[in-house]
Amino acid sequence: MAVIVIVGAQWGDEGKGKIVDVLTEKADGVARYQGGHNAGHTVVIKNEKFVLHIIPSGILHKGKTCIIGNGVVVDPAFLIEEIDELKKRGIEVGENLFLSKNAHLIMPYHTAIEREQERLKGSKKIGTTGRGIGPAYVDKIARTGLRVGDLLYPEVFREKLKINLSSVNNLLKALYNAGGFDLENVYKEYMGYADRLSGHIADTDVIINKMIDENKNMVLEGAQGTLLDVDHGTYPYVTSSSASAGGACTGLGVGPTKITKVIGVVKAYTTRVGEGPFPTEIKDSLGEKIREKGGEYGATTGRPRRCGWLDMVALKYSIRVNGFTGLVITKLDILDGLEKIRMCTSYKCDGILHEEFPKELSVLERCEPVYEEVAGWKENTSGIKNFEKLPGAAWEYIRKIESMLNTKIQIISSGQKRDELIMLHEPF
């Protein structure tokens, strides 16, 4: 039995979806522990692309239990749309999908509030997806949120909604000069969602812990990445949830003693979407070339990702706060054809050398990367499935990463497709 947590080790978009999909083949269940539909996991199966936003990537395998945990915030309209789209494409979505009663609902006023907040910030905006994720988590912490389980009790849901709208509508009008929401319209809309989703709503903590107690193999997947974690990321340019490994316990109701492995997913370079500091960003034509070759556009929004060299300072920090037992390197093939490859080994700020990741945004924003240059390779690595067949320089690059981070690399992804990978150590 193994309970494996899959975590993004950078600013998200590391290719976690594919890795979860691959590991699910030997798993009995997959559970998503945080985030909302502001993140997308892309999986390519036989040249067919699937982009999942809320439903765990494991849904693409038959006979696997898929769980949306209490740490996720759920837009029911979007979830239903995702279910319907998967069904149209021949994917089974029925008794294999469970939605936590304790997951919080994204309401239409959350989206309105986020849109207005970003508008007022102007050049200081965070760069959110505008899908109401942050305000939904605000209500969760403020103890005014509506939860998925409330959908099963219409009168309870209506009363809570009534109380919320009385303050939300005043806020929208007084602070943002924006229109409010009608109680009956929102109530009827969400009762319609309740009819569609009621068969999936369950005590997911009971289900997942029972599976673990029965020695089932489980994969616990997060969205975004460690450097976007609300506690450990580049605050305030972060997401609103715990994207690091600790979020798996709180977001699913699984005790830390039941976790057997924590695997970090790392791109062979670094990307970031949205605003915020990015020390190793490549701001010339090479950065654009990597973006185009790597298809570095958000799976959810289509926003172009900022591209940069591999940041070992940030990765050492991610390893520490997550306790990674192993790493996965993705998109190695995107570096094919480069004469030289840079690796950031430390930062300089105001003449001071930083070997640890700065917590202060004001310091990180001024940091300049200190690079070590290694040889690139001209050969094509796309689709290679045997480590020994990698070009010598690619082999050296991988081993250098492993040595510098003092963490074993378990899998190397050499392309988008499910089978384009090198399995160095079988996680299960």
N, C-alpha and C positions, 0 to 999 in steps of 0.2 A: 504494500500500500504506500502511496505517495500523495502528499498534498503540496502542490507546487504553485507558488505565487509568481506571476509574470508581471514585471514592472518596467516601465520605460525609464531608462537611466539618464535621459537628456531632457529636452524640452518637448517631448512627445513626438509623434510621427516616426517612431523608430522601426516600425514594421511588426508591432506586437500581434496584430491580427493574424498574420501568416503563421507566426510561431505558435500561437494558441491553436490555430487550425491544425497544424502538424502534430502537436502534442495530444490533441483531442482523440486522435486515432487510437491511442492506448489508454485513454481516460474513460471514466464512466460518467463524469459530469463536469460542466464548466459553469463558473459563476462570476458575474460581473459585480464589482464591489463599490464603485464610486463613479461620479461624473454624470453626464446626461447626454443629450443628442448633439452636444457641441463637439463631439469627437467622432472620428470615423475609423473603422478597421477595415482594411482592404485585403481581400483574399482572391487569388486567381486560380481557378480550377479548369484545366483543359481549355485555356484561352478565354474562359468566361469570367468576368470580373464581378465580384460581389462586394458591396460596401455596406457594412453594418454599423449602426450608430448606437443602439441601445441593447439589442439582443446579442448575447455572447456569440463569438465566432464559431463555437462548437455546434451551433444549430445546423451547420452545413454537413455534419456527419449524422447518419441515421442512428437512432437508438441511444442518443446521449441526452442526459438530463441537463437542461439549461436553466440557470437561475439568475434573475435580476434582483440583486440584494437591496437591503434597506438603505445602504449608503448612496444609492443612485437616486437622482431626481428625474421624474418621468413626465414627459409631455404625452398624455394618453392618445391624442390625435396622431402624433408622430409614430408612436409605438404601433398603433393599429395600421397605419400606412405601411410601416416596415413589415409587419406580419403579412399583410395582403400582398405586398410585392414579392416576398419570399415564396408564398403559396403559388403565385402566378408562375414563378420560375421552377416549380416542381419540388420545392423544399418543404418537408413536413414541419408544420408548426401547430401543435395541438397539446396533448397531454405531456409533451416533452418540455414545455416552457412554463416556468413558474415565476410569478411576480410577487415580491414581498409586500405584505400588508403594511409594513412600516416605511416603505419607500415614500418619499414626499412627492406631491404632485406639482408640476409646473402649471400655473394658472395664467390666463391671458393678461392679467394685470402685471405679472412678473416681467413679461416681454415688454410691455409698455413702459414700465419703470426703468428697465435697463436701457432701452432705446433713448429715453429722455436724459438719463444720467450721463451716457456717453456723449450725447449732443452738447450738454452744458460744459463738459470737460474740455471740449475743443481739442487743442494740440496736446493736452495732458491725458487724453483718453487712454484706456488700458488696451483697447483693441479686442474687445470680446466679440463673440459670434452673434450677439444680440438675440439669443434664444431664451432668455429668462433664467438661465442657470444660477447666476449669482444671487438675484433677488429671491429665488426659491430657497436657496441655502440660508439666506438672511432670515427668512420667515421660520425656517427650521430651528435655527439657533435662538430666535426671539420667541419660540414656542407658540407661534400663531399659524404654523403651516397646516395645510390639509394633506392627509396621507391617503395612500391607495386604499387602505382598509375602510376609510370613511365612505368610499363609493358604495360599499355594501349596506350602508345605513342611510337612506335618503334624507330622513328628517334631521339626523345628526349633521350630515353634510350641508344641508340647506342652512341650518342655523349658524354653523361655523362660517360658511360663505357670507352670510348676511352681515355678521360682525366684521369680517375682514373688509368687505366692500365699503362699509360705512366709513372706515378710516382711509382705505386706499383711494376712493373717489375724491375725498377731500384733499389728499396729498397730491394727486394728479392735477387737480384744478388749482390749488393754492400755490404749489411750488413750480409746476411745469406748464401751467395754463393749457392742460390737455384734457380731453374728454374722459369720462368715467365709464363704468360697466353696469349693465342692467342685471339685477339679481336673477330674475326669471330666465333670461336668455342664457346666462352662464350655467345656471342650475340644470336647465333642460339639456344643454350641450353635454355636460359632464355625466348626466344620468344615461345619456346615449352611449357614452364611452363605457360606463359601468356595465351595461348590457353586453357589450362586446368582450370585455376583459374579465368578467366575473369568474369564468372557468379557469383562468390562469392565476388568480389571486390566492395566495397561500401563506402559511407560516414557514417561510423558506429557511429560517434558522433550524427548525426541526428537521426539515428534509436534508439539508446539507450535513448536519451533525450525525444524523442516522446513517447516511452514506459513508461518512468517515469511520464511524464505529463499526461498520460492516466491511471495513478494509477496502473500500472502493478507491480507485485512483481519481483524484480531483485536480482540476486546473482552476486557479482563481485569477481572473484577469482584471487589470486596471486600465483606465483610460489616461490620456495625457502622459506626463512624465514627472520624474522626481523634481526637476527644476521649476515645475509649475505647481508643485504641492503648496497648499495654502500656508503650511507651517515652515516647510524647508526650502521652498522655491524663492525666486527672485521677486519677493513681495515689494510692491503690490501688483506687479505684472505676472500674476499667477491665476490659476483656476480657483474655484471656491471650495474645493474638497481635498481630501487626503489621498493624493495619487501615489504616494510611496507605500512600501510594503505594510506598514502599520495599518493603513486603511483597509486592508483585506480582513483584518480581525474585527474592527468596529463596523465595517460596511457589510459584513455577512453574519456576524454573531458567531464567529469561530474563534476559539481560544488560541493564543500564540503557541501553546504546547502542542497543538495539532498540526502546525505547519512543519513540513519536512525539508523543503527547499525553497529558496527565493532566487529566481533567475532574472537578471537584468538584461534588457534588450538595448543594444547600442548600434547606431549607424557607424560605418567606417569613416564618416565625417560627421559634421554637426549641422543641424538645422533648427531654426526657430521661426514660428509664425506669430504675427502681431507685434506689439510694442515691447520695449524692455531691453536691458543691456545684453550684449552678445559679443564678448571680447574677441573671438576668433573669426568673426564674420569677414567674408571675402567680398569686397565691395567693387571689384572690377569685373571684367568680362569673364574671368574664370569662374567666379561665383554664379554668373548667369548661365555659363556652360554646364556646370554641375546641376543647377536647377532644372534645366531643360532635359538633360540626359537622365536625371533621376526622377523626372516627373514630379518635382517638388512643388505640388499645389495641394492645398488642403482637401482631404476627401469629403469634408462636410461643406465647406464654404467655397472652395476653389481658389482661396487666397494664395498668392505666391509665398513660398517659404524662403526665408533668408538662409543662405548657405555659408558654411565656414569649415575650417580645419578641425580635426579631432581635438577636443579639449580635455586633457588628462587631469587638470586641476579639478574641473567640474565632475569628472567621472570618479575620481578618488573620493570626493565628497559624497556622491551618490552611493558608492559602495559602502561607505561608513554608515550612512543613515538608514540604508535598507538591509545591510548585512547579507549582501549577495553571496550565494554559494557557487554561482557560476554565471557566465555571460554568454550572450548570443551576439554575434556581429552580423549586421545586415548591410545590404547594398555595397558589398565589396567591389562588385563589377563596375560600379559607377566611376571608380577611380582608375579604371583601365586607360592606358594611353598617356598618363601623366609622367613627365620626366622626373619630377621631384614631388614628394609629399611632405607636408609639414605637420608636426605634432606639437601642440602647446604644452610645455612642461611646467610653466610657472607664469605669474603675472608681475608686471612692474607698475607701481603707482607712486607718484611723487618721489621717485628715486628709491622706493622701498620694494624689495622682492617679496612677493606673496606666493608661498607654496600651498597655502590653504585657501579654499574658496571663501571670499569675503562675504560676510552676512549683511554689511551695510551697502545699500543700493548706491549711495553717493560715492563709495569707494569703487565698487564694481564698475560703475559707469565710466570711471577714469582709467581703469586698468588697461594696460597694453600687454598683449601676449608675448611671451618669450618662447621662441620656437626651436625645435630640433628638426633638422631636415633629414629625410631618409630617401632612398632610391625608389622611384616608381617603376612601373612595368609596362611594356608595350603590348604584351600578349592579352588575349581575350580570356576573361575568367567566367563569363556568363554561362550559367548552366553546369559548371563543374561540380561533380559530386564526390570527388576523391581528393583529400587534402594533398596527397603526394603529387597530384597533377597540377597544382597551382604553380604559377611562375615563381622562381626563387625569391624575387623581391616581395611578392605578395605574401609568400610563406614567412619571410622575415618580418614583414609589417605586422602580421597577426601575432607572431611569437613575441614581438617587442611590446605590443599592447598588453599581452598576457603577463609578461615579465614586469612591466612598469606598474601594472595595477595589482599584481600579486593575486590574481583571480583566474581560475581556469575558464577557458573558452570552450563551451560545450557544442555549439552549433554555429556554422557559418552559412549565411544565406547568399546564394550566388545569382539570384534572379527573382522575378516576381512569382513565378509559378510554384505551386505547392511542393513539387518534387525537386526544385532547384535549390539544393542545400547540401552541405557537408556535415554529417553527424559525427562529431568527434567523441562525444560521451553521451550515451542514451540517458536522458533525465529520469525515465521510469525504470 
